[in-house]
């Protein structure tokens, strides 16, 4: 876990932002990267666990950034997702799944299905009840692409919809010295200091390096 540091000069909202970044976003990023690696190497049971953890944390971060409590949901992805949908007035997250990769076997099984149906699927196979693989695995179609789409859009939602009432990436980017800044950001980016942004921006991460 990243070490949480505090500065007495920080505002209340800056402190809240850092705590959510440290406890939820950074952790979700690591789970998301793990999920991609696990899927691509055929470790599907562990993929489901990491993917469900990533989406759960992104959803909870979305609630917290909109001053909603995340306490009562536990690990219930479906309830978290339904709460998020009520907040998503601009329909950031698409309602239906549209897969661009149609060459993966059985890809049509998820095409034009609802995102909610996939969330239920992920909750079943990524739950603690399946940590020993009792429920088995169900890998049909390019479900990694569905996880990509959900994580991409949840990050994009947080960037524009938060208690700061501003573009959260712009704020984070302006707080850094010039050599750390990202001049051409993507709409899913939240902070140049986070691992996904650093990897995308070709900043080397050494083994065991803390993401500070």
C-alpha positions as CSV (number, residue, x, y, z in Angstrom):
1,X,0.0,0.0,0.0
2,X,1.2,3.5,-0.8
3,X,2.2,5.6,2.1
4,X,-0.2,8.4,2.8
5,X,1.5,11.7,3.5
6,X,0.0,14.9,4.8
7,X,0.9,18.6,4.4
8,X,-0.5,21.1,6.9
9,X,-1.0,23.6,4.0
10,X,-3.3,21.4,2.1
11,X,-7.0,22.3,1.9
12,X,-9.7,20.0,3.1
13,X,-10.6,19.0,-0.5
14,X,-7.0,18.4,-1.4
15,X,-6.6,16.1,1.5
16,X,-9.8,14.2,0.6
17,X,-8.6,13.9,-3.0
18,X,-5.3,12.5,-2.0
19,X,-6.9,9.9,0.4
20,X,-9.3,8.7,-2.4
21,X,-6.4,8.6,-4.8
22,X,-4.2,6.6,-2.4
23,X,-6.8,4.2,-1.1
24,X,-9.0,3.6,-4.1
25,X,-7.7,4.9,-7.4
26,X,-4.0,3.7,-7.1
27,X,-5.2,0.3,-5.7
28,X,-7.8,0.0,-8.5
29,X,-5.1,0.7,-11.1
30,X,-2.9,-2.1,-9.8
31,X,-5.9,-4.5,-9.8
32,X,-6.7,-3.5,-13.3
33,X,-3.2,-4.0,-14.6
34,X,-3.1,-7.4,-12.7
35,X,-6.4,-8.4,-14.4
36,X,-5.0,-7.7,-17.9
37,X,-1.9,-9.6,-17.2
38,X,-3.8,-12.6,-15.7
39,X,-6.3,-12.7,-18.6
40,X,-3.6,-12.6,-21.3
41,X,-1.7,-15.4,-19.6
42,X,-4.8,-17.7,-19.2
43,X,-5.2,-17.3,-15.4
44,X,-8.9,-16.6,-15.7
45,X,-10.1,-17.3,-12.1
46,X,-7.6,-14.8,-10.8
47,X,-8.5,-12.4,-13.6
48,X,-12.1,-12.3,-12.4
49,X,-11.0,-11.5,-8.9
50,X,-8.7,-8.7,-9.9
51,X,-11.2,-7.3,-12.4
52,X,-14.0,-7.2,-9.9
53,X,-11.7,-5.5,-7.3
54,X,-10.6,-2.9,-9.8
55,X,-14.2,-2.0,-10.8
56,X,-15.4,-2.1,-7.2
57,X,-12.7,0.5,-6.2
58,X,-13.3,2.7,-9.2
59,X,-17.0,2.7,-8.4
60,X,-16.4,3.5,-4.7
61,X,-14.0,6.3,-5.7
62,X,-16.8,7.7,-8.0
63,X,-19.2,7.8,-5.1
64,X,-16.7,9.4,-2.7
65,X,-15.7,12.0,-5.3
66,X,-19.4,12.9,-5.5
67,X,-19.8,13.0,-1.7
68,X,-21.8,9.8,-1.5
69,X,-21.0,7.2,1.2
70,X,-19.5,3.9,0.0
71,X,-19.8,2.1,3.4
72,X,-23.0,0.2,3.0
73,X,-22.2,-1.7,-0.2
74,X,-19.5,-4.1,0.9
75,X,-18.4,-6.0,-2.2
76,X,-21.8,-5.9,-3.9
77,X,-20.8,-4.7,-7.4
78,X,-24.4,-4.7,-8.7
79,X,-25.6,-2.3,-5.9
80,X,-22.5,-0.1,-6.4
81,X,-23.1,0.0,-10.2
82,X,-26.8,0.9,-9.9
83,X,-25.9,3.7,-7.5
84,X,-23.3,5.0,-10.0
85,X,-25.9,4.9,-12.8
86,X,-28.1,7.2,-10.8
87,X,-25.2,9.7,-10.6
88,X,-24.1,9.4,-14.2
89,X,-26.4,12.1,-15.6
90,X,-24.4,12.5,-18.8
91,X,-24.3,8.8,-19.5
92,X,-20.5,8.5,-19.4
93,X,-20.7,4.7,-19.2
94,X,-22.5,3.2,-22.2
95,X,-25.6,1.1,-21.4
96,X,-24.8,-1.6,-24.0
97,X,-21.6,-3.5,-24.7
98,X,-20.2,-2.9,-28.2
99,X,-17.1,-5.0,-28.9
100,X,-14.8,-3.8,-31.6
101,X,-12.8,-7.1,-31.5
102,X,-15.2,-9.5,-33.3
103,X,-12.6,-12.2,-34.0
104,X,-12.4,-13.6,-30.4
105,X,-14.4,-16.9,-30.2
106,X,-17.9,-16.4,-28.9
107,X,-17.5,-12.6,-29.0
108,X,-21.2,-12.3,-30.2
109,X,-22.3,-13.7,-26.8
110,X,-21.7,-10.3,-25.2
111,X,-22.4,-8.0,-28.1
112,X,-25.2,-5.5,-27.4
113,X,-25.8,-7.0,-23.9
114,X,-26.1,-4.5,-21.1
115,X,-23.2,-3.5,-19.0
116,X,-25.3,-4.4,-15.9
117,X,-25.5,-8.0,-17.1
118,X,-21.7,-8.1,-17.3
119,X,-21.4,-6.6,-13.8
120,X,-23.6,-9.4,-12.5
121,X,-21.4,-11.9,-14.3
122,X,-18.3,-10.4,-12.8
123,X,-19.8,-10.3,-9.3
124,X,-20.6,-14.0,-9.6
125,X,-17.2,-15.2,-10.8
126,X,-15.1,-12.6,-9.1
127,X,-16.7,-13.0,-5.6
128,X,-15.0,-14.4,-2.5
129,X,-17.4,-17.4,-2.9
130,X,-15.4,-18.4,-6.0
131,X,-12.0,-17.9,-4.5
132,X,-11.4,-21.7,-4.6
133,X,-12.9,-22.0,-8.1
134,X,-16.1,-23.8,-6.9
135,X,-18.2,-21.9,-9.5
136,X,-15.7,-22.6,-12.2
137,X,-14.8,-20.1,-15.0
138,X,-16.8,-18.7,-17.8
139,X,-14.6,-17.0,-20.4
140,X,-16.8,-16.3,-23.4
141,X,-16.0,-13.5,-25.9
142,X,-13.5,-10.8,-25.2
143,X,-14.4,-10.0,-21.7
144,X,-11.1,-8.2,-21.2
145,X,-12.3,-5.5,-23.6
146,X,-15.5,-5.1,-21.6
147,X,-13.3,-4.5,-18.4
148,X,-11.2,-2.0,-20.4
149,X,-14.3,0.0,-21.4
150,X,-15.7,0.1,-17.9
151,X,-12.5,1.1,-16.2
152,X,-11.8,3.7,-19.0
153,X,-15.2,5.3,-18.5
154,X,-15.2,5.3,-14.7
155,X,-11.9,7.1,-14.7
156,X,-13.2,9.6,-17.3
157,X,-16.3,10.1,-15.1
158,X,-14.2,10.9,-12.0
159,X,-12.1,13.4,-14.0
160,X,-15.1,15.6,-14.8
161,X,-17.5,14.8,-11.9
162,X,-16.0,15.5,-8.5
163,X,-16.4,17.7,-5.4
164,X,-13.6,20.0,-6.8
165,X,-16.0,21.0,-9.6
166,X,-13.1,21.1,-11.9
167,X,-11.0,19.0,-14.3
168,X,-9.2,16.9,-11.6
169,X,-6.3,16.1,-14.0
170,X,-5.6,19.7,-14.7
171,X,-5.4,20.5,-11.0
172,X,-3.0,17.5,-10.4
173,X,-0.9,18.4,-13.4
174,X,-0.5,22.0,-12.4
175,X,0.8,21.0,-9.0
176,X,3.8,19.3,-10.5
177,X,7.1,20.6,-11.7
178,X,7.6,20.9,-15.5
179,X,9.5,17.6,-16.1
180,X,6.7,15.6,-14.3
181,X,3.8,17.1,-16.2
182,X,1.9,15.4,-19.1
183,X,1.3,18.0,-21.7
184,X,-1.1,16.0,-23.9
185,X,-3.4,14.1,-21.6
186,X,-6.0,11.5,-22.5
187,X,-9.5,11.9,-21.3
188,X,-9.2,8.9,-18.9
189,X,-6.2,10.4,-17.1
190,X,-6.5,11.6,-13.4
191,X,-3.0,12.4,-12.3
192,X,0.5,12.3,-13.8
193,X,1.7,10.7,-10.6
194,X,-0.5,7.6,-10.9
195,X,0.9,4.3,-12.3
196,X,-1.4,4.1,-15.4
197,X,-0.5,7.6,-16.5
198,X,3.2,7.0,-15.9
199,X,3.2,3.8,-17.9
200,X,1.3,5.4,-20.8
201,X,3.7,8.3,-20.7
202,X,6.7,6.0,-21.0
203,X,8.0,6.8,-17.5
204,X,10.0,3.9,-16.3
205,X,9.0,2.2,-13.1
206,X,11.7,0.2,-11.4
207,X,10.8,-3.1,-9.7
208,X,9.6,-2.3,-6.2
209,X,9.3,1.4,-6.8
210,X,6.6,3.2,-4.8
211,X,4.2,5.3,-6.9
212,X,4.5,8.6,-5.0
